[in-house]
């Protein structure tokens, strides 16, 4: 690579770790492009050796070497782009030099680096998931080869592209039924891949400083689990693959990429047909379900072992229709005719477009919105659009279908639409943030590229009995950005809250304002995406991993582990013959009042070392002090490793807190129960964004409610798809706030019946603080029975039937007797019921609790309490000392118990001592509520 400066310019690559410390490579690039390199342990020595190697030529140094250069009388100079690229290429070549053949030229390495930068910026994994097999066509020197490939990145960790060199190998890998089959296939697989890695750290730092990307491409060739060196041809193929993957879009044309070195290699990527089972999720999905993820039907089995086959068959039947609807195909031809007519009748009518229109046309794929806007809304003369001029000329000569579509276009306007639901491969449910209209839009390809709470600038038309998109801005906005756009448009129209009449959005000045504000909001979003925010733990300390390593005296590691487990707040996580894993916790949490404990660190003890890890310096220092005081001479501190404080690109959100709490291991997904508990406490937590008010209090006024709704939308959009939907809906359920911000009004009877929630779900949520602390599945039933008893006593007392009996029972528990072990949990449950479930007047009876495959199945019945009816209390087993929530219980589940064997059965009304059946409250529309 040529360098056109006369004076050699020196830069440093490294420092690189070596067995004896660290060394750097010091390079001077002559004007001919020829590098001169030396290796040294410090800047002064490296520059001196470069000066000796170039005695006749004056030397300049890059800014990173300015201090050492000044001491040696060398002038500082900025790295030109050509030299910066040479530096990045040399860094990559040194970092991964063992991965490819010795005959690979530096140009090939630089080409791979350039392709990886474009790949990281395009982020194609947003649109295409790793379960979608891609057809990879490779054209080199007139010879074509066909492989299968898979894009990596949707899981958020491993990024890159994998190519299976054997036909059908990737499909067999994706269809593997179990881990054994997957491992067997991996052992025989022939694979070429490139992954975007964060290590080695020194190389990533150098490339980040030069090119801005925080990962470097790592090529890899594996044949039957044996690593092979990557050839020059394969390296060029990976460069072309990354460029082609950067152009991938759902429903778009085949993506092409080409290497820039000789001989060139061209790659074409093809998405599978729409009827492919692996890319057609079922109707029940709102987001993509991975093959190995839990099935959405709730069976607890993996999706591929449960509903995948049925969903694939439904998808094949549903997607038998064309990838584009007839309305879309007809619209494309009509747009072309309308624009041709306008050019012929009104030459130069669109030469003087406003800046927002020109900016839209200059964007990649901007024509997908610009063309419909020009044809259907741009005026050829004042008060007369190109569409109207065309319809006046054609008149009755238009076919009925075309006339119907164009009539619908006259009523369509450009507006801001928010995504409320996505059915991948089917359509999108949208709400217009300006007019308030809700529409379900049939969209086959576009539904694969949008997510919950994304905002679209689009036109929606009615085509027959269906709604379709007619022009969409190629870039979406976050809820914050869309809110800024909507607020500004409402201000211009003088409508702060009321729905905007659609006809007002058709005005040319409003269209111009929408395009202008959308572009401005996109610029702000891109700027926010570059802002790095520091991560902290919930104690407010900078989040940085610290590890202390202690030598254990005389192999006494089991004794050391036992002593650590004797400390307060320690838990045994795992134990084998060779090591013991321990978790350290402390009571409560500074940010989450409902957390019983916070994980502050972990330890692993084996025959040689005790390794202790924490996420802040303060915590690792406190653990070291405690351990050295407790263990004394049995351990000797050897070293500490510390990583720099972690940062994320999070916009202007302020410090982000990260921590964990410890819960029991009752069933396969305790996070569901934890998520509901977090939502319940979230609505009672004062928030700075709400002016110190709680979300519950913010529901009191329309203005505060709008602020709360926007805050929830922002959080729902930022979180992962599953968590966003679940947590957001749980919070909205607690508050009675709909997805679009309206108050959900419930009658008194609905509130007394638990707002329609199943009694078993209510009971599990009520007992959550006790359930989440259990380590023994056999204790679940006693805890649920205790919770049901406390619940029923409080319900009947508040109906006037017990006259303070619950307080007397709790007092008796404090003086000993059969409830002594349950006194504290009973009091906690009583306070919890009055705080969170006070309006629920159902009496609960636990019918059955069973376990299977680590999951719990609860069958419970409920009926509405009669005011003053003390005898209406269902009988419940009172836990004795042997079956209290903190003691061991009796036998576990019956062998072979299954979910299918427990069908809901009708609950019979309770009987009084006289034998007369007591009927449910006449005001209740439901007599009972059951759930397995």
C-alpha positions, 0 to 999 in steps of 0.5 A: 500500500503506497503512502504519499508523505515524504517523511517516514511516520512511526506508530506502535502496535501493542503492547502485546502480552508475552511470557516475560511481560509485554512488548510492542511492535514499532513500525515506520512506514516509508513514502514507498509504503515499505514498512520497517519494524522493530520489537521492544519493551518500551516506547523509548527503546523502540523509537531509538531502534527505528532511528538507527534503522533509518539513519538518513531519514527524519522520523515523525511519530503518531500521537500515541508516541508523542511523549517518547518522541518529544524526549528524542526530538521527534515531531508528532504527526497525525496518522493519515487514513492510509497509515491508520489502515496499515496499522489496523491490518498489521494488528489483525494479522498479528492477533490471528496470524496462526489462523491462516496460511503463510501465503496470505497477503496483507491485502487479504487481511485488510479486506477482511477487516474492512468487510467486518467493519461494514458488517458490524455497522449493518447489524443484519442479525436484527432481521435474520436469525440463526435458525434460518439456513441461507443458500451461499453461492460462491463465484471465483474464476468462473467456477461456482460452488454452493454451500449453506450458511447461517448468520450468527448474532440474534442471541446478542453474544456470538456474532458472525457467519458460519458456512457448512461446506457439506450440502445439507449439513447445516439443516441437519444441525438445526433439526437435531433432536437432542444434545447427543445428536447435535454433538455427533453431527458437530464431530463430522462437520466441515465448517468455515466461519468468521466470528466477531471477537472481543479478544485479544484485548490489546488488538481490539483496543488498537482497532477500536481507536483506528476504525471505531469497531469494538470487535475484530474478525476471527476466521476459523476452519474446522474439519471433523473438530480439527482446526485447519489453517484458512487459505487465501481463497477462503479468506477472500470468500469470508470477506465477500460473505460479510459484505453480502450479509450486510445487505440482507433484508427480509423479503428483499432480493438476493444479497451480493458481496465481493472481495476487493483483492485479486483474484476477486471472489463474489458471494450471493446469499439467498433467503429461503422461500416463504413457505420454509418451515424453519422461517415460518413461526406459528400464529401464536408467536409475537417474536421468534421462538428458538428451536431449543427455547421453551414452547410458547404453549406452556408445556415446558418442553422444548419448542422443537419437541412440542409444537414446531411440527404443527406450527410448520404445517400451519405456516406452509399452508398460510404462506402458500400465498405470494410473498407480496399481496396483489395490492402491493403488486398493483400499487407498484405499477400504478405508481410508475404510471402516475409519475410518468403521467405527471412528468409528461403533463407537468415537466419539472414538477418535482425538481424543486423538492423541499429538503426533507424530501431530498434527504429521504431520496438520498437514503438507502431504500428511501424510495420505498416511501418517496415514490408513494408520497410523490405519486399519491400526495405530492402536488403537481399544482396548488391543490391538485396532486399527481394522483388526482391529475391521473384519475381525472385523465383516466376516469372510467378507463381504469380497471375496477381493482385499480380504481378501488386502490386509487380511491383508497389512496386518496384517503391515506395519509402519512402518519406515525404508527407504533407496533403493538403486536407482531405475527412474524410472516403474517402481519403487524398490529399498529396504532396511529399515535396522532389519530388514535386509529388501530389497524392490523396490517397484512405484511409478510416480509416487513413483519420480520424486521420490526419489534414491539414498540417500534415506531414507523413513519408510514401510510396505511391503506384499506385494500378490500377487507384488508389493511396494507402498508403503502410506503414506509420510511426505511428507518424506525424510531424508538418510542422516545424519538417518536414522542418528540415527533408527535409532540412537535406535530401536535404543537403545530396543529394546536392539538395537544391531546385530542386525536388529530383528524386524518384530513389535517395530516394530508396538508403539504406543510404537515407532510413536510414537517413529518419528514423533517422531524423524523430525520431530526429525531433519527440524527439524535438517535444516532448521536445517543447510540454513541454515548457510553454510560457506566454500569454500576451495581445496586450499591452505586459502585462502578461495575468491574469484575475483580478476582482474588486468588488465595493459595490454600495451605496443605491441601485443606480446601474442604476444611476451608470450604466448610469454614466459608459455608459457616459464614452468614449469607453463604450458600453452597451452589455446587459440590464435586470431588474436585471443587466446591462452588459458593455464593456470598449474599447480604440481606436486602438491596439498596434499590429493590426493597422486595429483594430478600438478599443481594449476591455480592460475590462467589467463590470456587475452592479446589485442591490448590486455589481459592478463587473469589470474585465480586463485581466491585472493588468495595465488595472484593475488599470486604470479602477479603477482609472477612475471609482472612479474618475467618480462615487465618493462616489456612489461606495466603493471598497471591494476586488480584485481577481487575477489569476496567469499569464496564460501560454500555451504549445506552443514550442519555439514561444515566448510570445503569444498575446491575445486580442479582438476587438468590432464589430457590430452585422450585421449577424450571422458570422461577423468573416468571414468578420473580418477574411478577413480584418485581412488577408488583413492587415497581408500581409502588416505587417512587421514580425520578422520571415521575417527579418522585411519584410512584406509578400507582400515584401517577395514575391519578391525573391524565397528565401524569398518566401520559408521562407514565405510559411513555416511560413504560413504552421506553422501557418495553422497547429497550428490554429483550422481546420476551421480558419487555412484553411480560414485564410491561403487561404485568405492570400495566395489569397492576395499574389498569393501564392499556397498551395504548395508555387508556385506563381499564375500568373495572367494576366492583364485582370484577375487583372482588373476583380478582380482576379475572385472574385465575385463583391458582396464579393469585395464590402463587403470587401471594405466596411468592416471597416464601416460595422464592426462598425454598430449596425443597420442592416438598415444602411448596404445598405446606406453604401454599396451604398456610398462605390460603389459610391466612388469605381466608382468615383475612377475607372473612374478617374483613367481611365481618365474620371473624371479628379480629380472629386473624390477629388473635391467631397471629398473637397465639402464634407468637406465644408458641403452640402449633403455629410457632414456626409460622408466626413470622411468615403468617404476619408477612402474608397478612400485611402483603394481602392487605397491601396488594390483594385487599380488594379480592374477596374470594375464598381459596381452597388448595385442591392439589399440588403436584410436581413433574419434570421439575415443574409445579402444577397447582389446582385450586378452587375459589368462591366469593365470600358472603358478608358476615358468613364466618362458616363460609371459610373453606377448611384448610390444613394448618401446617404443624411444626413438621410441615412449616415453611422452614421445616422438612415436609413429608412425601413428595409427588406421586410417581408418574403424576402428569399434567394430563391426569389432572383435569379441572373438576367442578368445585362443590359449595361448602357445607355448614354443620347443619348440612345445608349447602351455602350458595355463592354470592348472587352478585358474583357472575362466576361461581368458581375459578380453577387452574391446573 
